[in-house]
Amino acid sequence: MRYSSHVKPISYLKANAAEVLTHIAEQREPLIITQNGEAKAVLQDVVSFEETRRPWPCSRSWPLVTRTWRPGGLSL
């Protein structure tokens, strides 16, 4: 996905909020919001946000690995 086509100034968001929300919900593509020419925020639909917040299957075992691994080998 090219993010350059998904960049809008905050003034556009203020003037077209309902349309923007409908578009991002239907297309499931994030929108980068700029202020004074700088990227300041990313607006995305709730479903995509929830998917990015879901833990990875391997993330549950990661604390076990970090607790048992020590320089020089495994700590059993």
N, C-alpha and C positions, 0 to 999 in steps of 0.2 A: 504494500500500500504506500502511495506517495503522500506524505503528510503535508507537502507544500500546498496541495489543493484543499486542505482542511484547516486553514489558518484564517481566522477572522478577528477584526478588532473588537474590543469590548463595546464600542458604540453600535456595531452591527448586532451583537447579542442583545443589547438593551432595546433596540428597535424591533427585533424579530424573535423575541424569546420563545414564543409558542411555536413558531415555524421551526426554529432550530431544535427544540426539544423533540418535536415530531420527527424531524429528519434523523437525528442521532438514534432515536428509539427504533426506527424502521431500518436504517442502514447498518446499525451497530458499528459505526465508525466514530472514533473520537474527534473532537474539535479542539484545536489549540486556540486559546484566547490570548490576544496581545493587548498590551497597554503601553502607550508611548513607543510603539514599534518593537517591543520586547515580549517574548513569550512569557506569560505569567501563570497560566492555568490550563488544565486539560479537562474538558467536559465530555463525559461518556455516559452511556446508558447503564441502567442499574444491573441488567443481566451480565453485561461484559465486566462490570466492576466486581460483581459477586464471583464470577469465574476467575478473575485475577486474584481474589482474596482466598480462594479455596486452597488448602494446603496440598502440596505435591505428595504423592504416595510415599516417596522415599524420605520426606522430611521428618516423619515420625521416628525413623530409626537413626537419624543424624545425631541427636543428643547422645545416644548410646555409643556411637562411634567416637565422638569427641571426648566422652568421659573415659573410655577404655584405652584410647590411643595415647601413648606417651613417647617422647623422643627415645629412640633406641628399641622400640617394639611395643607390643600390646601389653597392657597391664591387666593381668588376669586375677 
